[in-house]
Amino acid sequence: MFPALAAAFAVLFCTPAFASDGDVVAVSLTDDSDYSIGLSDVDIVGSRVPLAEVQAPRMVTLMTQDEIEAASVHTINDLLEYIVGVDVRQRGAMGVQTDISMRGGTFDQITLLLNGVNISSPHTGHLSADFPVGVHDIERIEVIEGPSARVFGTSAFTGVINIVTKKSYTNNGLAHLYGGQFGTAGADFGLERMGRRNTISNRISTGLSRSDGATPNSDFGNLRAFWNSSIRQDNVKFDMQAGYSYRQFGANTFYGAASSDQWESNERIMAAVTSGFTAGQLYIAPSVSWNRWYDHYQWHKGSPAGENYHQVDTWAASVNSWLESAIGKTSLGVEMRTDMIRSTKLGYPLAADRYYRIGGIDGVDSLRYRFAADRTDLSAFLEHNVLLREWTISLGLLANMNTSLDYKWRLYPGIDISYRPFGNTAIFMSWNKALRMPTFTDLFYSGTNIEGNSNLKPEKTNDFNLGLRYRTGGANIQAQGFHSRRTDMIDWVIYESEPDGKTFRSGNFSIDCIGFELDAAVSPSYYFGSLGFINRLSAQYAYISQEQKYDVPIKASKYAMEYLRHKVVLQADISVTRKLSVSAAWRWQERTGQNNEPYSLLDGRIAWTERRWNAYLTCSNILDREYRDYSFIEQPGRWILAGALFYW
């Protein structure tokens, strides 16, 4: 009953920090301007106030709808592989269990947003990427790299990814059917309804997928559903959304090489509402959101030994406001976020009369949550943007207090500057500080050869960034470099003094991290019109180097020593005829750490497009390479799928 009541409350009163159309500050990083091949001008928001693309103080990387449709993938997690600044490590195929990170950080250090709503899990970043939407729901993906705490809150430690969903399916609905090797089958459905005078829109989508798996004990089943609605009336707006996902999967050696028959299920419920209105010259955007996760894990499938149940809730409420004056645009906002976990393993022991019933689809009446923990994070934001003809200067400050620390307020400043010496060239400079609170797993998890630490300090970073972008109608070239000094970083390590030589313990250390990225794309069809059959060519490269500093000597690390040093992505999208298209993507990457061999993958897609339907054939890992994202977890070889989409 409680989830239903909470969802109803959220639908009526809650709102994400970002709206999907860009007319509310900190609602979306972009608006609905044409960006069909990723090279046209768009309006973006890299601050807490809406700024045109030519005025943006930070570089934002976009993956557009055309790029998404050309990609030979079936999940958002696979799609993120094609963004050079994003590190995606998958334990299973088709996004079954995915860790997403940026700039040599870990999966706990980025903020994931869905239409601006923070959907990152405080339990563990392993669960953050369980999206309630599918690839065909996405309008675009927006990426800001580097600390963004003064804009997006404390969890935006190494970057932010915002997934913006479509407002329509071109017509009124969509049906997508697909299937292929290894018993893989799936279906997606979507409907849209516009109200009178287009002031109200409603959109719902759902999807099912399953597979026997391409490697031992890698079968999975997924269910998802998503609804969003928008109301526009004069100077008032509401954007509402609710989502649900459930997945269960075989987790062969996912969390330890000693067990090949692990099993896990993840269930997510989320709801949010964004509103905005004007009061004189002041724009006010209040918001509330709610996320719930259920996690059920078995060390041996079907066995109670090593079995864990977790329930995590996050409630967030915020008010953002801004005012435009002769000296620029000024924003002031506040946010309160409460995280709570109830668990059979994580948290502080509860008195027997305070045990909680285990909820979710996998809930068992005979068991109870015997541990719990909670914390509240309070933040206040202040930002001012100075807008000149060739310059944008954005200065901001985050004041933060967390109840799990010492109840003291801490300040995290930042400055972003863009300089536009020519119409098609922009130079970006920034300096930002940020913090990240430990996850509940960092603090409390203990098990075979692993031990958490409830006294961990929050992570801190001091980041410098320099970027350059050159853009014309048919070409886009951008490069950026960064230097991050990170202290009190959290990692799971084996100390050299460890008595058994096997136990990983969570602890703090420091990192010096430098890196740079290059991203170049060109559209020959833009220059040659009907004679140009190549829609888009792109080449991307990223490099990172880190120096870790531990106070106590260590001999092994789970995450910090396994960052992505090199990554290369080459892509091509070609129209063979007016209806027949071919796309291909080649990716090569090299990861540091023991037993992490470099690998390259080639993926491809062939599609035939008609007015109300299209059919396609995709092949991932065309060359059937043997590879591992994690050193001991085998990934699938060649995987062929076929599908068709129908519109009405």
C-alpha positions as semicolon CSV with decimal commas, in nm:
position;residue;x (nm);y (nm);z (nm)
1;M;0,000;0,000;0,000
2;F;0,280;0,240;0,086
3;P;0,437;0,231;-0,263
4;A;0,099;0,308;-0,420
5;L;0,037;0,601;-0,184
6;A;0,387;0,733;-0,235
7;A;0,353;0,708;-0,610
8;A;0,022;0,895;-0,600
9;F;0,174;1,165;-0,384
10;A;0,469;1,197;-0,618
11;V;0,253;1,222;-0,928
12;L;0,053;1,503;-0,770
13;F;0,327;1,702;-0,606
14;C;0,676;1,600;-0,715
15;T;0,896;1,730;-0,991
16;P;1,238;1,657;-1,129
17;A;1,515;1,905;-1,117
18;F;1,496;1,937;-1,496
19;A;1,216;1,965;-1,747
20;S;1,245;1,807;-2,087
21;D;1,190;2,112;-2,306
22;G;1,455;2,345;-2,172
23;D;1,228;2,639;-2,087
24;V;1,280;2,588;-1,714
25;V;1,624;2,629;-1,568
26;A;1,796;2,313;-1,454
27;V;1,521;2,119;-1,623
28;S;1,705;2,005;-1,931
29;L;2,046;2,062;-2,070
30;T;1,896;2,138;-2,411
31;D;1,573;2,250;-2,570
32;D;1,390;2,112;-2,874
33;S;1,596;2,289;-3,141
34;D;1,689;2,087;-3,449
35;Y;1,996;1,876;-3,395
36;S;1,926;1,599;-3,641
37;I;2,280;1,476;-3,696
38;G;2,443;1,621;-3,388
39;L;2,609;1,911;-3,569
40;S;2,348;2,188;-3,571
41;D;2,318;2,463;-3,312
42;V;2,099;2,395;-3,009
43;D;2,014;2,573;-2,690
44;I;2,172;2,411;-2,385
45;V;2,184;2,473;-2,015
46;G;2,512;2,411;-1,837
47;S;2,412;2,624;-1,542
48;R;2,108;2,674;-1,317
49;V;1,958;2,930;-1,554
50;P;1,853;2,878;-1,920
51;L;2,118;2,999;-2,161
52;A;2,134;2,981;-2,540
53;E;2,391;2,743;-2,684
54;V;2,613;3,031;-2,794
55;Q;2,616;3,158;-2,435
56;A;2,667;2,826;-2,254
57;P;2,956;2,837;-2,003
58;R;3,026;2,459;-2,019
59;M;3,073;2,207;-2,295
60;V;2,786;1,960;-2,327
61;T;2,821;1,641;-2,533
62;L;2,502;1,534;-2,711
63;M;2,395;1,202;-2,860
64;T;2,107;1,286;-3,091
65;Q;1,804;1,091;-3,202
66;D;1,955;1,010;-3,543
67;E;2,270;0,874;-3,380
68;I;2,059;0,667;-3,141
69;E;1,847;0,520;-3,423
70;A;2,157;0,433;-3,628
71;A;2,327;0,249;-3,340
72;S;2,321;-0,131;-3,343
73;V;2,207;-0,163;-2,981
74;H;1,892;-0,260;-2,791
75;T;1,959;-0,102;-2,451
76;I;2,054;0,241;-2,318
77;N;2,350;0,085;-2,139
78;D;2,494;-0,039;-2,472
79;L;2,421;0,299;-2,628
80;L;2,639;0,480;-2,376
81;E;2,937;0,275;-2,497
82;Y;2,951;0,506;-2,802
83;I;3,010;0,822;-2,598
84;V;3,387;0,848;-2,571
85;G;3,393;1,020;-2,232
86;V;3,174;0,752;-2,070
87;D;3,320;0,428;-1,933
88;V;3,067;0,142;-1,942
89;R;3,158;-0,189;-1,777
90;Q;2,900;-0,465;-1,821
91;R;2,887;-0,792;-1,635
92;G;2,609;-0,924;-1,857
93;A;2,476;-0,874;-2,208
94;M;2,215;-0,615;-2,309
95;G;2,258;-0,399;-2,002
96;V;2,172;-0,666;-1,745
97;Q;2,422;-0,529;-1,491
98;T;2,608;-0,214;-1,591
99;D;2,852;0,017;-1,415
100;I;2,880;0,365;-1,567
101;S;3,160;0,607;-1,482
102;M;3,352;0,904;-1,620
103;R;3,703;1,046;-1,605
104;G;3,864;0,754;-1,427
105;G;3,608;0,757;-1,148
106;T;3,381;0,481;-1,023
107;F;3,016;0,399;-1,090
108;D;2,915;0,568;-0,762
109;Q;3,054;0,907;-0,866
110;I;2,823;1,019;-1,147
111;T;2,468;1,149;-1,145
112;L;2,215;0,982;-1,375
113;L;1,907;1,186;-1,463
114;L;1,587;1,089;-1,642
115;N;1,429;1,404;-1,782
116;G;1,625;1,583;-1,513
117;V;1,519;1,359;-1,223
118;N;1,806;1,219;-1,021
119;I;1,769;0,839;-1,040
120;S;2,111;0,746;-0,891
121;S;2,099;0,485;-0,616
122;P;2,251;0,568;-0,273
123;H;2,268;0,191;-0,208
124;T;2,521;0,123;-0,486
125;G;2,590;0,253;-0,835
126;H;2,545;-0,105;-0,959
127;L;2,167;-0,037;-0,951
128;S;2,156;0,316;-1,091
129;A;2,144;0,212;-1,458
130;D;1,822;0,008;-1,434
131;F;1,629;0,243;-1,661
132;P;1,247;0,225;-1,688
133;V;1,267;0,350;-2,050
134;G;1,390;0,188;-2,372
135;V;1,608;0,304;-2,659
136;H;1,309;0,402;-2,872
137;D;1,181;0,633;-2,597
138;I;1,490;0,856;-2,611
139;E;1,505;1,196;-2,776
140;R;1,870;1,257;-2,687
141;I;2,137;1,196;-2,427
142;E;2,322;1,490;-2,271
143;V;2,657;1,457;-2,097
144;I;2,845;1,707;-1,882
145;E;3,186;1,583;-1,771
146;G;3,357;1,695;-1,454
147;P;3,223;1,803;-1,112
148;S;2,881;1,968;-1,132
149;A;2,773;1,970;-0,769
150;R;2,685;2,340;-0,763
151;V;2,431;2,275;-1,042
152;F;2,312;1,917;-0,993
153;G;2,386;1,838;-0,627
154;T;2,647;1,646;-0,433
155;S;2,638;1,319;-0,629
156;A;2,760;1,492;-0,949
157;F;3,122;1,417;-0,862
158;T;3,278;1,324;-1,198
159;G;2,991;1,406;-1,432
160;V;2,624;1,402;-1,525
161;I;2,424;1,203;-1,782
162;N;2,072;1,325;-1,858
163;I;1,841;1,102;-2,065
164;V;1,564;1,303;-2,232
165;T;1,262;1,111;-2,357
166;K;1,062;1,182;-2,670
167;K;0,744;1,380;-2,669
168;S;0,595;1,184;-2,958
169;Y;0,639;0,875;-3,176
170;T;0,599;1,079;-3,499
171;N;0,242;0,949;-3,503
172;N;0,019;0,822;-3,219
173;G;0,189;0,498;-3,129
174;L;0,472;0,252;-3,176
175;A;0,515;-0,125;-3,169
176;H;0,859;-0,287;-3,177
177;L;0,920;-0,661;-3,205
178;Y;1,261;-0,829;-3,214
179;G;1,437;-1,158;-3,159
180;G;1,747;-1,355;-3,241
181;Q;2,021;-1,580;-3,114
182;F;2,034;-1,744;-2,770
183;G;1,657;-1,742;-2,728
184;T;1,646;-1,363;-2,727
185;A;1,305;-1,201;-2,778
186;G;1,151;-0,869;-2,691
187;A;0,868;-0,626;-2,754
188;D;0,816;-0,254;-2,692
189;F;0,489;-0,062;-2,716
190;G;0,408;0,307;-2,687
191;L;0,105;0,534;-2,711
192;E;0,068;0,911;-2,714
193;R;-0,232;1,137;-2,677
194;M;-0,241;1,513;-2,726
195;G;-0,508;1,722;-2,552
196;R;-0,703;2,016;-2,687
197;R;-0,488;2,292;-2,833
198;N;-0,182;2,081;-2,754
199;T;-0,179;2,210;-2,395
200;I;-0,181;1,857;-2,249
201;S;0,014;1,554;-2,367
202;N;0,026;1,200;-2,229
203;R;0,270;0,930;-2,332
204;I;0,313;0,575;-2,209
205;S;0,557;0,302;-2,307
206;T;0,630;-0,051;-2,194
207;G;0,872;-0,325;-2,283
208;L;0,950;-0,693;-2,227
209;S;1,266;-0,886;-2,309
210;R;1,423;-1,220;-2,226
211;S;1,717;-1,436;-2,326
212;D;1,876;-1,770;-2,244
213;G;2,211;-1,592;-2,243
214;A;2,519;-1,639;-2,460
215;T;2,741;-1,757;-2,172
216;P;2,672;-1,995;-1,880
217;N;2,420;-1,868;-1,621
218;S;2,358;-1,540;-1,805
219;D;1,985;-1,578;-1,879
220;F;1,768;-1,275;-1,802
221;G;1,416;-1,137;-1,811
222;N;1,322;-0,766;-1,810
223;L;0,998;-0,574;-1,765
224;R;0,961;-0,198;-1,775
225;A;0,690;0,070;-1,800
226;F;0,704;0,449;-1,820
227;W;0,449;0,731;-1,828
228;N;0,496;1,102;-1,868
229;S;0,255;1,388;-1,907
230;S;0,296;1,761;-1,974
231;I;0,056;2,047;-1,909
232;R;0,116;2,393;-2,053
233;Q;-0,120;2,677;-1,973
234;D;-0,018;3,042;-2,008
235;N;0,283;3,092;-1,778
236;V;0,238;2,771;-1,580
237;K;0,373;2,425;-1,661
238;F;0,370;2,077;-1,510
239;D;0,577;1,779;-1,623
240;M;0,492;1,448;-1,459
241;Q;0,651;1,107;-1,495
242;A;0,639;0,764;-1,334
243;G;0,839;0,453;-1,411
244;Y;0,873;0,089;-1,315
245;S;1,129;-0,179;-1,398
246;Y;1,195;-0,535;-1,289
247;R;1,478;-0,757;-1,403
248;Q;1,606;-1,093;-1,291
249;F;1,923;-1,253;-1,419
250;G;2,180;-1,521;-1,374
251;A;2,495;-1,358;-1,237
252;N;2,776;-1,596;-1,323
253;T;3,080;-1,487;-1,111
254;F;2,942;-1,129;-1,112
255;Y;3,046;-1,045;-0,755
256;G;3,305;-1,313;-0,691
257;A;3,485;-1,580;-0,892
258;A;3,411;-1,849;-0,631
259;S;3,044;-1,883;-0,735
260;S;2,928;-1,941;-1,093
261;D;2,557;-1,977;-1,006
262;Q;2,486;-1,638;-0,849
263;W;2,144;-1,482;-0,914
264;E;1,995;-1,136;-0,867
265;S;1,677;-0,937;-0,922
266;N;1,632;-0,559;-0,918
267;E;1,300;-0,376;-0,894
268;R;1,262;0,002;-0,930
269;I;0,969;0,240;-0,882
270;M;1,005;0,612;-0,951
271;A;0,774;0,911;-0,984
272;A;0,825;1,283;-1,025
273;V;0,656;1,609;-1,122
274;T;0,817;1,931;-1,235
275;S;0,634;2,260;-1,218
276;G;0,723;2,615;-1,305
277;F;0,556;2,954;-1,302
278;T;0,639;3,324;-1,315
279;A;0,581;3,576;-1,037
280;G;0,653;3,913;-1,187
281;Q;1,013;3,903;-1,310
282;L;1,092;3,597;-1,099
283;Y;1,065;3,241;-1,229
284;I;1,001;2,972;-0,965
285;A;1,038;2,597;-1,025
286;P;0,947;2,372;-0,728
287;S;1,001;1,997;-0,745
288;V;0,959;1,672;-0,554
289;S;1,063;1,319;-0,653
290;W;1,064;0,967;-0,515
291;N;1,269;0,658;-0,604
292;R;1,246;0,310;-0,457
293;W;1,469;0,009;-0,525
294;Y;1,426;-0,354;-0,418
295;D;1,734;-0,573;-0,454
296;H;1,739;-0,951;-0,403
297;Y;2,071;-1,134;-0,432
298;Q;2,170;-1,501;-0,396
299;W;2,529;-1,624;-0,380
300;H;2,397;-1,962;-0,500
301;K;2,070;-1,953;-0,693
302;G;1,786;-2,096;-0,487
303;S;1,995;-2,118;-0,169
304;P;1,947;-1,902;0,145
305;A;2,324;-1,910;0,209
306;G;2,462;-1,568;0,120
307;E;2,115;-1,433;0,034
308;N;2,047;-1,059;0,079
309;Y;1,736;-0,839;0,053
310;H;1,749;-0,459;0,039
311;Q;1,493;-0,178;0,011
312;V;1,612;0,176;-0,056
313;D;1,399;0,493;-0,072
314;T;1,504;0,840;-0,177
315;W;1,279;1,144;-0,139
316;A;1,388;1,479;-0,279
317;A;1,226;1,822;-0,281
318;S;1,370;2,141;-0,426
319;V;1,283;2,495;-0,527
320;N;1,484;2,674;-0,791
321;S;1,432;3,036;-0,892
322;W;1,602;3,287;-1,116
323;L;1,583;3,649;-1,212
324;E;1,722;3,839;-1,511
325;S;1,862;4,187;-1,459
326;A;2,095;4,437;-1,623
327;I;2,396;4,260;-1,469
328;G;2,302;3,908;-1,585
329;K;2,095;3,612;-1,470
330;T;2,089;3,513;-1,103
331;S;1,964;3,183;-0,960
332;L;1,890;3,080;-0,603
333;G;1,773;2,735;-0,501
334;V;1,744;2,488;-0,215
335;E;1,716;2,108;-0,209
336;M;1,647;1,846;0,056
337;R;1,718;1,479;-0,012
338;T;1,660;1,189;0,228
339;D;1,807;0,842;0,171
340;M;1,687;0,539;0,366
341;I;1,784;0,173;0,351
342;R;1,618;-0,130;0,510
343;S;1,810;-0,450;0,469
344;T;1,892;-0,800;0,586
345;K;2,259;-0,697;0,588
346;L;2,330;-0,323;0,548
347;G;2,281;-0,059;0,815
348;Y;2,264;-0,051;1,194
349;P;2,095;-0,338;1,384
350;L;1,729;-0,279;1,468
351;A;1,546;-0,376;1,785
352;A;1,327;-0,682;1,731
353;D;1,006;-0,478;1,757
354;R;1,124;-0,257;1,469
355;Y;1,189;-0,527;1,208
356;Y;1,029;-0,453;0,869
357;R;0,853;-0,689;0,631
358;I;1,047;-0,754;0,311
359;G;0,869;-0,592;0,018
360;G;0,873;-0,613;-0,359
361;I;0,791;-0,895;-0,600
362;D;1,049;-1,120;-0,435
363;G;0,940;-1,039;-0,080
364;V;0,920;-1,331;0,165
365;D;0,677;-1,321;0,460
366;S;0,898;-1,540;0,677
367;L;1,196;-1,298;0,660
368;R;1,240;-0,942;0,788
369;Y;1,468;-0,646;0,735
370;R;1,682;-0,641;1,051
371;F;1,909;-0,347;0,967
372;A;1,843;0,015;0,864
373;A;2,010;0,350;0,813
374;D;1,906;0,691;0,688
375;R;2,053;1,034;0,620
376;T;1,932;1,373;0,500
377;D;2,125;1,600;0,268
378;L;2,049;1,975;0,263
379;S;2,187;2,198;-0,011
380;A;2,158;2,565;-0,102
381;F;2,264;2,694;-0,444
382;L;2,361;3,044;-0,554
383;E;2,473;3,126;-0,906
384;H;2,521;3,438;-1,115
385;N;2,582;3,447;-1,491
386;V;2,743;3,747;-1,656
387;L;2,649;3,757;-2,025
388;L;2,863;3,960;-2,264
389;R;2,891;3,955;-2,642
390;E;3,189;3,718;-2,651
391;W;3,198;3,597;-2,291
392;T;2,983;3,405;-2,047
393;I;3,103;3,392;-1,687
394;S;2,911;3,167;-1,450
395;L;3,000;3,182;-1,080
396;G;2,830;2,953;-0,833
397;L;2,837;2,817;-0,483
398;L;2,697;2,505;-0,317
399;A;2,644;2,506;0,059
400;N;2,587;2,153;0,187
401;M;2,509;1,980;0,516
402;N;2,457;1,607;0,566
403;T;2,314;1,455;0,884
404;S;2,544;1,152;0,864
405;L;2,847;1,378;0,911
406;D;2,880;1,641;1,182
407;Y;2,586;1,866;1,088
408;K;2,832;2,134;0,972
409;W;2,779;2,334;0,652
410;R;3,051;2,309;0,390
411;L;3,103;2,530;0,083
412;Y;3,186;2,412;-0,269
413;P;3,247;2,696;-0,518
414;G;3,297;2,686;-0,894
415;I;3,340;2,904;-1,199
416;D;3,273;2,829;-1,567
417;I;3,383;3,060;-1,848
418;S;3,323;3,046;-2,222
419;Y;3,492;3,277;-2,472
420;R;3,370;3,305;-2,831
421;P;3,630;3,486;-3,041
422;F;3,456;3,378;-3,363
423;G;3,102;3,273;-3,442
424;N;3,188;2,906;-3,490
425;T;3,457;2,872;-3,222
426;A;3,426;2,858;-2,845
427;I;3,683;2,815;-2,568
428;F;3,571;2,675;-2,231
429;M;3,747;2,705;-1,895
430;S;3,624;2,589;-1,557
431;W;3,723;2,519;-1,199
432;N;3,488;2,332;-0,966
433;K;3,492;2,158;-0,628
434;A;3,255;1,882;-0,524
435;L;3,194;1,606;-0,269
436;R;3,030;1,264;-0,271
437;M;2,883;1,081;0,025
438;P;2,970;0,710;0,061
439;T;2,702;0,467;-0,053
440;F;2,536;0,235;0,196
441;T;2,741;-0,049;0,047
442;D;3,066;0,143;0,108
443;L;2,967;0,194;0,469
444;F;2,813;-0,134;0,575
445;Y;2,871;-0,425;0,339
446;S;3,054;-0,726;0,478
447;G;3,082;-1,080;0,350
448;T;3,329;-1,340;0,233
449;N;3,662;-1,159;0,183
450;I;3,500;-0,813;0,190
451;E;3,447;-0,563;0,473
452;G;3,289;-0,215;0,471
453;N;3,379;0,082;0,692
454;S;3,110;0,292;0,862
455;N;3,366;0,568;0,936
456;L;3,443;0,657;0,574
457;K;3,482;1,024;0,491
458;P;3,302;1,183;0,192
459;E;3,505;1,206;-0,127
460;K;3,629;1,549;-0,242
461;T;3,759;1,678;-0,575
462;N;3,924;1,991;-0,708
463;D;3,889;1,998;-1,086
464;F;4,030;2,214;-1,368
465;N;3,896;2,184;-1,724
466;L;3,990;2,345;-2,058
467;G;3,791;2,284;-2,378
468;L;3,775;2,399;-2,740
469;R;3,490;2,354;-2,987
470;Y;3,472;2,434;-3,358
471;R;3,137;2,392;-3,528
472;T;2,996;2,456;-3,874
473;G;2,672;2,334;-4,028
474;G;2,823;2,002;-4,136
475;A;3,112;1,948;-3,897
476;N;3,179;1,948;-3,527
477;I;3,521;1,919;-3,362
478;Q;3,570;1,946;-2,989
479;A;3,853;1,871;-2,750
480;Q;3,892;1,903;-2,378
481;G;4,151;1,831;-2,114
482;F;4,124;1,811;-1,737
483;H;4,322;1,777;-1,417
484;S;4,149;1,649;-1,104
485;R;4,292;1,635;-0,753
486;R;4,076;1,398;-0,552
487;T;4,108;1,329;-0,181
488;D;3,939;1,089;0,061
489;M;3,852;0,869;-0,237
490;I;3,677;0,540;-0,162
491;D;3,799;0,207;-0,294
492;W;3,789;-0,160;-0,197
493;V;4,148;-0,276;-0,151
494;I;4,358;-0,557;-0,003
495;Y;4,627;-0,412;0,222
496;E;4,972;-0,569;0,214
497;S;4,942;-0,622;0,589
498;E;4,611;-0,810;0,554
499;P;4,649;-1,131;0,763
500;D;4,470;-1,360;0,518
501;G;4,588;-1,172;0,209
502;K;4,237;-1,194;0,058
503;T;3,997;-0,954;0,231
504;F;3,896;-0,634;0,048
505;R;3,824;-0,340;0,279
506;S;3,669;-0,003;0,194
507;G;3,902;0,287;0,271
508;N;4,002;0,639;0,169
509;F;4,296;0,743;-0,049
510;S;4,390;1,024;-0,292
511;I;4,426;1,049;-0,672
512;D;4,586;1,286;-0,919
513;C;4,403;1,238;-1,250
514;I;4,473;1,398;-1,588
515;G;4,319;1,329;-1,927
516;F;4,198;1,462;-2,257
517;E;3,936;1,381;-2,520
518;L;3,898;1,449;-2,891
519;D;3,567;1,419;-3,076
520;A;3,533;1,495;-3,448
521;A;3,225;1,443;-3,666
522;V;3,142;1,540;-4,024
523;S;2,829;1,512;-4,238
524;P;2,923;1,475;-4,609
525;S;2,555;1,480;-4,703
526;Y;2,535;1,834;-4,565
527;Y;2,792;1,952;-4,818
528;F;2,694;1,739;-5,119
529;G;2,316;1,723;-5,078
530;S;2,151;1,438;-5,269
531;L;2,492;1,327;-5,398
532;G;2,617;1,264;-5,047
533;F;2,526;0,912;-4,937
534;I;2,733;0,926;-4,617
535;N;2,519;1,080;-4,345
536;R;2,780;1,095;-4,072
537;L;3,138;0,997;-3,996
538;S;3,290;1,038;-3,652
539;A;3,612;0,960;-3,467
540;Q;3,664;0,987;-3,091
541;Y;3,958;0,928;-2,859
542;A;3,997;0,955;-2,481
543;Y;4,305;0,917;-2,261
544;I;4,336;0,913;-1,881
545;S;4,635;0,880;-1,649
546;Q;4,610;0,848;-1,271
547;E;4,844;0,842;-0,978
548;Q;4,692;0,679;-0,671
549;K;4,831;0,755;-0,327
550;Y;4,750;0,520;-0,039
551;D;4,852;0,595;0,318
552;V;4,903;0,221;0,373
553;P;5,063;-0,006;0,108
554;I;4,814;-0,219;-0,088
555;K;4,846;-0,512;-0,325
556;A;4,504;-0,517;-0,499
557;S;4,219;-0,280;-0,583
558;K;3,866;-0,355;-0,704
559;Y;3,798;-0,032;-0,891
560;A;4,040;0,264;-0,866
561;M;4,329;0,079;-1,029
562;E;4,110;-0,040;-1,318
563;Y;4,028;0,284;-1,498
564;L;3,996;0,313;-1,876
565;R;4,329;0,450;-2,000
566;H;4,256;0,452;-2,376
567;K;3,929;0,449;-2,569
568;V;3,876;0,488;-2,945
569;V;3,536;0,498;-3,117
570;L;3,487;0,514;-3,496
571;Q;3,137;0,536;-3,646
572;A;2,978;0,563;-3,989
573;D;2,615;0,605;-4,097
574;I;2,549;0,551;-4,470
575;S;2,235;0,574;-4,687
576;V;2,278;0,312;-4,959
577;T;1,945;0,413;-5,113
578;R;1,664;0,638;-5,001
579;K;1,522;0,354;-4,791
580;L;1,824;0,130;-4,719
581;S;2,081;0,240;-4,461
582;V;2,390;0,082;-4,309
583;S;2,575;0,186;-3,994
584;A;2,883;0,051;-3,821
585;A;3,078;0,128;-3,504
586;W;3,424;0,006;-3,405
587;R;3,548;0,048;-3,049
588;W;3,890;-0,026;-2,902
589;Q;3,980;0,021;-2,538
590;E;4,258;-0,055;-2,294
591;R;4,201;-0,074;-1,920
592;T;4,461;-0,066;-1,645
593;G;4,476;-0,332;-1,377
594;Q;4,567;-0,695;-1,352
595;N;4,435;-0,932;-1,623
596;N;4,254;-0,654;-1,811
597;E;4,341;-0,726;-2,173
598;P;4,269;-0,459;-2,438
599;Y;3,999;-0,549;-2,689
600;S;3,820;-0,417;-2,997
601;L;3,460;-0,472;-3,106
602;L;3,280;-0,413;-3,435
603;D;2,902;-0,368;-3,435
604;G;2,675;-0,313;-3,736
605;R;2,318;-0,247;-3,842
606;I;2,123;-0,269;-4,171
607;A;1,780;-0,105;-4,188
608;W;1,501;-0,063;-4,442
609;T;1,271;0,234;-4,373
610;E;0,916;0,296;-4,496
611;R;0,678;0,571;-4,393
612;R;0,501;0,373;-4,120
613;W;0,741;0,088;-4,052
614;N;1,102;-0,014;-4,069
615;A;1,290;-0,342;-4,037
616;Y;1,647;-0,399;-3,934
617;L;1,919;-0,654;-3,867
618;T;2,186;-0,589;-3,603
619;C;2,502;-0,776;-3,519
620;S;2,714;-0,703;-3,214
621;N;3,072;-0,827;-3,193
622;I;3,071;-0,909;-3,565
623;L;3,424;-1,050;-3,554
624;D;3,332;-1,280;-3,263
625;R;3,610;-1,154;-3,034
626;E;3,669;-1,301;-2,690
627;Y;3,671;-1,022;-2,433
628;R;3,590;-0,925;-2,076
629;D;3,481;-0,594;-1,925
630;Y;3,574;-0,741;-1,587
631;S;3,878;-0,965;-1,592
632;F;3,701;-1,286;-1,482
633;I;3,356;-1,240;-1,645
634;E;3,325;-1,366;-2,003
635;Q;3,123;-1,148;-2,242
636;P;2,913;-1,272;-2,539
637;G;3,057;-1,340;-2,881
638;R;2,874;-1,261;-3,206
639;W;2,505;-1,187;-3,141
640;I;2,257;-1,136;-3,428
641;L;1,912;-0,987;-3,377
642;A;1,637;-0,880;-3,617
643;G;1,338;-0,659;-3,555
644;A;1,068;-0,434;-3,695
645;L;0,904;-0,111;-3,578
646;F;0,550;-0,007;-3,671
647;Y;0,401;0,343;-3,634
648;W;0,039;0,456;-3,652
